[in-house]
């Protein structure tokens, strides 16, 4: 009888999900709840919390550094996303042909993805160094003027965006490659019968059929931009003149340099809200139905 | 002929992604004044920069800390996430769908929002500068649960039923029957969890201040940013090399799994 009942409700299921429920309550639920409280308080973590109403949000609206960090993220995304998609798409298309040693090429493009951002940043900091950096050494060798990669407010954020593209593009190559291989060859064969050119096939079959991958790349890059932290932390400390101050770096500074816990939580809360809005807008704008 | 040009261009593109690491390896072995040379070669190769790193910071301790933290989290994620994934895919109980929805919801929460309150929680628990702070918040992964749930759904029901008839408990079914037959899922979750934990630097920077508990990326960052490297590029590159080598070795062994895992999930490090 006991055995039969088991198939109705598996009580052991509760035992098995119990660790998750405890984990969720402590490390997700409580922090979420507490962040709702924190945003209405002033708190330096040592003395008691002081209720401040909407002070933090009001301060945020008039905080030039908050807007600056958003603008910097926007600059990062405007360079990073198109560059990422174009490079990844081109290389994925090349790797999708019948070529020798495809595994080797794929593994090479993927190498920077698995290596810590800390390593990449330290390496590129040398490349970008004004006097002795590799890039400027090459530039002056071929008779061009040196570029102030990290020490000019106009160049610093684009430099970081280029480095981030170099680090991440391998992942997107692999994602596009998987997307390309999922397109049924019968569609291309049908297009061949109708006399379509390679160009037409690319723009009228490949691009539309890759839409789900494209959305994924778009969203992952956006999340990456809003999570940018260690690159400016190591390379520039957010400078010159806050031109590489990213959202997370600003939250980190407010929380751990100035001990403004309430305000840092408010910043984080607002940034998280903006991320969700941006992702929803991106989906609305770019997601199309794919018929396969 | 066209084919040859094609391969030459492809090889150049590949070099753009690989050569920096070759350059870094040799630069870390060159004396300081030769580092800005383009050529990877030198007559004066030495381990001087590495010896300096060992002398100035307890990098071995940091390596062990990283190993302890990354391994504990990976093992824990495999055990717990597969258990929860199993319950959500093969057991029937009230509230199952609710828990599934909650997990989906948690995956959509940007980490920024919980960062500060989670730090406050660590302070309240007295966990700053402890291993618990580094390990416990990572012990269960929502992504792991979803992947295992999906994978276990396809496991043949007849085998599970047969094991039940033989009196095997659900824990026995999961760990002794399903696990040995789910190696690809275990490898995928294991690799992604280990790599993400190994490379994570923001969380250690938040909860650890004492040198003896620092993880390797954190120590290398503070060594480079702080004054200890004394702006010597060779020494900075040597410390970065030591941070990269363990993951590169694992990548060389499990290369195919790495790429397949991350292509499958779209999760990046």
Interface residues (C-beta under 8 A of the other chain):
Chain A: X7 X8 X9 X10 X11 X12 X13 X14 X16 X17 X19 X20 X21 X23 X24 X26 X27 X28 X30 X31 X32 X34 X35 X38 X45 X91 X94 X99 X100 X103 X105 X106 X107 X108 X109 X110 X111 X112 X113 X114 X115 X116 X117 X118 X119 X122 X123 X125 X126 X127 X129 X132 X133 X134 X137 X138 X141 X166 X168 X170 X171 X174 X175 X177 X178 X216 X220 X223 X224 X226 X227 X229 X230 X233 X234 X237 X247 X248 X251 X252 X255 X256 X261 X264 X265 X268 X269 X271 X272 X275 X276
Chain B: X7 X10 X13 X14 X16 X17 X18 X20 X21 X23 X24 X27 X35 X36 X38 X80 X83 X84 X86 X87 X88 X91 X92 X93 X94 X96 X99 X102 X103 X106 X108 X109 X110 X111 X112 X113 X114 X115 X116 X117 X118 X119 X120 X121 X123 X136 X137 X139 X140 X145 X169 X170 X171 X195 X198 X199 X201 X202 X205 X206 X217 X220 X221 X224 X225 X233 X236 X237 X239 X240 X241 X243 X244 X247 X248 X251 X255 X256 X258 X259 X262 X263 X266 X268 X269
